């Protein structure tokens, strides 16, 4: 569980926990012998056996390459084909299929109607959900019915207490949000206007807090969104 430094409407702050919500599957897959099934990563081919390498061996002659595939199956390395992979890591390669260690990541921005707008270097923002400056209520309330029509929610976290004091702290927030029947936009930074960043360089999200209560129980959910639903016609009007 990740720590999150949170402020309530009265400007009181506390460090609590945020845990992911994983729905439990009601379906259980088993193998032909009755054992539990599981996923494995299997090696299909190496760089020396991919299309570009084989095409170079055939001197970019499609007919010669086809004959090679028929005669000797050069695309299959019988020593390693089908091997299980363990503890693998992603690497980046250049045009010569060599591992590269310094890369520049770019972001490509499109307009709502799908047209290219700009290409810019990706900014690796610092994490701010567990910093010295707590996340604050922006005061911007959004009705739940409006929120589901305006934003694409990619995930959500449950905010949980770690002791009796933080229980009272979070219960009070959940009670106020429950009575509002709305979501509250959270913001980071000194002015409370920055998006939420959980790890350095990770995706920045808008955070919407939802609260529900029942007797002495509460649930406090942080909904995360990094995309807004906007029609092309509405976007054109807003840009004028």
C-alpha positions as CSV (number, residue, x, y, z in Angstrom):
1,X,0.0,0.0,0.0
2,X,1.3,3.5,-0.9
3,X,1.3,6.4,1.5
4,X,-0.7,9.5,0.6
5,X,-0.6,12.8,2.3
6,X,-4.1,14.2,2.3
7,X,-5.8,17.4,3.5
8,X,-9.5,17.6,4.6
9,X,-11.8,20.6,4.1
10,X,-10.6,22.1,7.4
11,X,-7.0,22.2,6.2
12,X,-6.0,19.4,8.5
13,X,-3.6,16.9,7.0
14,X,-2.6,13.3,7.7
15,X,-0.6,10.5,6.0
16,X,-2.9,7.6,5.3
17,X,-2.8,4.5,2.9
18,X,-4.0,4.1,-0.6
19,X,-4.6,0.5,-1.8
20,X,-5.6,-0.8,-5.2
21,X,-8.9,-2.4,-5.7
22,X,-8.8,-5.7,-7.5
23,X,-12.1,-7.4,-8.1
24,X,-12.1,-11.1,-7.3
25,X,-12.8,-13.3,-10.3
26,X,-15.6,-15.8,-10.0
27,X,-14.1,-17.9,-12.8
28,X,-11.3,-20.4,-12.2
29,X,-9.4,-22.0,-15.1
30,X,-8.0,-25.5,-14.8
31,X,-5.8,-27.5,-17.1
32,X,-6.7,-30.8,-18.8
33,X,-5.4,-32.7,-15.7
34,X,-7.4,-30.7,-13.3
35,X,-4.5,-28.5,-12.1
36,X,-4.6,-24.7,-11.9
37,X,-3.7,-22.8,-15.1
38,X,-1.2,-20.0,-15.2
39,X,0.4,-17.7,-17.7
40,X,4.0,-18.2,-19.0
41,X,6.1,-16.1,-21.2
42,X,7.6,-18.2,-24.1
43,X,10.5,-17.2,-26.3
44,X,9.3,-17.2,-29.9
45,X,12.5,-15.9,-31.7
46,X,15.6,-13.9,-31.3
47,X,17.0,-10.9,-33.2
48,X,19.1,-13.2,-35.4
49,X,15.9,-15.0,-36.6
50,X,13.5,-12.2,-37.2
51,X,12.3,-11.0,-40.6
52,X,14.9,-8.3,-41.1
53,X,17.8,-10.7,-40.4
54,X,16.4,-13.4,-42.7
55,X,15.6,-10.9,-45.4
56,X,19.2,-9.6,-45.3
57,X,20.5,-13.2,-45.6
58,X,18.3,-13.5,-48.7
59,X,19.6,-10.2,-50.0
60,X,16.1,-8.7,-49.9
61,X,14.8,-11.2,-52.4
62,X,11.3,-12.4,-51.4
63,X,11.5,-15.5,-53.6
64,X,14.8,-16.5,-52.2
65,X,13.6,-15.9,-48.7
66,X,10.5,-18.0,-49.3
67,X,12.7,-20.9,-50.6
68,X,14.9,-20.6,-47.5
69,X,11.8,-21.0,-45.3
70,X,10.7,-24.1,-47.2
71,X,14.1,-25.7,-47.3
72,X,15.6,-25.2,-43.8
73,X,13.2,-23.3,-41.5
74,X,15.8,-20.6,-40.6
75,X,13.2,-18.7,-38.6
76,X,13.2,-21.4,-35.9
77,X,16.1,-21.8,-33.5
78,X,15.6,-25.3,-32.2
79,X,17.8,-24.8,-29.2
80,X,15.8,-22.0,-27.6
81,X,12.4,-21.8,-29.4
82,X,9.7,-22.3,-26.8
83,X,11.9,-21.7,-23.8
84,X,10.1,-20.3,-20.7
85,X,11.3,-16.8,-19.8
86,X,11.7,-15.7,-16.2
87,X,12.5,-12.3,-14.6
88,X,12.7,-10.5,-17.9
89,X,13.1,-6.7,-18.2
90,X,12.2,-4.3,-21.0
91,X,15.0,-2.8,-23.0
92,X,15.1,-0.3,-25.8
93,X,17.0,-0.9,-29.0
94,X,18.1,1.3,-31.9
95,X,17.7,0.9,-35.6
96,X,20.6,-1.6,-35.7
97,X,18.8,-3.7,-33.0
98,X,21.4,-2.9,-30.4
99,X,20.6,-2.1,-26.8
100,X,20.6,1.6,-26.1
101,X,21.0,3.1,-22.7
102,X,20.1,6.8,-23.2
103,X,16.7,7.5,-24.7
104,X,14.6,10.6,-25.1
105,X,10.9,9.9,-24.7
106,X,8.5,12.2,-26.7
107,X,4.8,12.8,-26.3
108,X,2.6,13.1,-29.4
109,X,-0.4,15.3,-28.9
110,X,-3.6,14.9,-31.0
111,X,-6.7,17.1,-31.3
112,X,-10.1,15.6,-30.3
113,X,-10.8,14.8,-33.9
114,X,-7.6,12.8,-34.2
115,X,-5.3,15.3,-36.1
116,X,-1.7,15.7,-35.1
117,X,-1.1,18.8,-33.0
118,X,2.4,18.7,-31.6
119,X,5.4,16.6,-30.6
120,X,7.2,17.4,-27.4
121,X,9.7,16.0,-25.1
122,X,8.2,14.0,-22.2
123,X,8.4,15.8,-18.8
124,X,9.3,13.4,-16.0
125,X,7.3,15.0,-13.1
126,X,8.3,14.3,-9.5
127,X,5.9,12.3,-7.3
128,X,3.7,14.5,-5.1
129,X,1.1,12.3,-3.4
130,X,3.5,11.5,-0.4
131,X,5.5,14.7,-0.3
132,X,5.7,17.4,2.4
133,X,2.9,19.3,0.7
134,X,-0.3,17.4,1.1
135,X,-3.0,17.0,-1.5
136,X,-5.7,19.5,-1.0
137,X,-9.4,19.8,-1.8
138,X,-9.8,22.2,-4.7
139,X,-13.4,23.1,-3.7
140,X,-14.5,22.0,-7.2
141,X,-17.5,19.7,-6.8
142,X,-18.6,17.5,-9.7
143,X,-21.9,15.6,-9.8
144,X,-21.3,11.9,-10.2
145,X,-23.7,11.8,-13.3
146,X,-21.6,14.6,-14.9
147,X,-18.2,13.0,-14.0
148,X,-18.9,9.7,-15.8
149,X,-19.8,11.7,-19.0
150,X,-16.8,14.0,-18.9
151,X,-13.9,11.9,-17.8
152,X,-12.4,8.5,-18.6
153,X,-11.6,6.8,-15.3
154,X,-8.7,4.4,-15.7
155,X,-8.4,3.1,-12.2
156,X,-9.3,3.8,-8.6
157,X,-7.7,3.5,-5.1
158,X,-9.3,3.0,-1.7
159,X,-8.1,5.4,1.0
160,X,-7.8,3.6,4.3
161,X,-6.9,4.6,7.9
162,X,-3.9,3.3,9.8
163,X,-5.1,4.1,13.4
164,X,-8.0,5.5,15.3
165,X,-7.2,9.1,14.7
166,X,-7.0,8.7,10.9
167,X,-10.2,6.8,11.1
168,X,-12.0,9.8,12.5
169,X,-10.2,12.0,9.9
170,X,-11.3,9.9,6.9
171,X,-14.7,9.2,8.2
172,X,-15.4,12.9,8.5
173,X,-14.3,13.4,4.8
174,X,-16.4,10.5,3.6
175,X,-19.4,11.8,5.5
176,X,-19.1,15.2,4.0
177,X,-18.7,13.8,0.5
178,X,-21.6,11.4,1.0
179,X,-23.9,14.3,1.9
180,X,-22.7,16.3,-1.2
181,X,-23.4,13.3,-3.4
182,X,-20.6,14.6,-5.6
183,X,-16.9,14.0,-6.4
184,X,-14.3,16.4,-5.1
185,X,-11.3,17.2,-7.3
186,X,-8.0,16.9,-5.5
187,X,-4.9,18.9,-6.5
188,X,-1.2,18.7,-5.7
189,X,1.5,21.3,-5.2
190,X,1.5,24.5,-3.1
191,X,-1.5,26.0,-4.9
192,X,-3.4,22.7,-5.2
193,X,-3.6,22.9,-9.0
194,X,-1.1,20.2,-10.1
195,X,-2.2,16.7,-11.2
196,X,-1.4,13.7,-9.0
197,X,1.9,11.8,-9.7
198,X,2.4,8.6,-7.8
199,X,6.0,7.8,-9.0
200,X,8.6,10.0,-10.7
201,X,7.9,10.0,-14.4
202,X,4.7,8.1,-14.2
203,X,1.4,9.1,-15.7
204,X,-0.1,12.3,-14.1
205,X,-3.8,11.9,-13.1
206,X,-6.7,14.1,-12.1
207,X,-7.9,12.7,-8.8
208,X,-11.6,12.7,-7.8
209,X,-12.5,11.8,-4.2
210,X,-15.8,10.0,-3.5
211,X,-17.1,9.1,0.0
212,X,-19.9,6.9,1.3
213,X,-20.9,6.0,4.8
214,X,-23.2,3.5,6.5
215,X,-23.5,3.6,10.3
216,X,-19.9,3.7,11.6
217,X,-18.4,2.3,8.4
218,X,-17.1,4.4,5.5
219,X,-15.5,4.0,2.1
220,X,-13.3,6.7,0.5
221,X,-12.4,6.2,-3.1
222,X,-9.9,8.1,-5.2
223,X,-10.9,7.9,-8.9
224,X,-8.1,8.6,-11.3
225,X,-8.4,10.0,-14.8
226,X,-6.0,11.1,-17.5
227,X,-8.4,11.7,-20.3
228,X,-11.4,13.9,-20.8
229,X,-14.4,13.1,-23.0
230,X,-14.8,16.0,-25.4
231,X,-16.5,16.0,-28.9
232,X,-14.6,17.6,-31.8
233,X,-17.3,20.2,-32.3
234,X,-17.2,21.2,-28.6
235,X,-13.4,21.4,-28.7
236,X,-13.5,23.7,-31.8
237,X,-15.9,26.0,-30.0
238,X,-13.7,26.1,-26.8
239,X,-10.6,27.0,-28.9
240,X,-12.3,30.0,-30.6
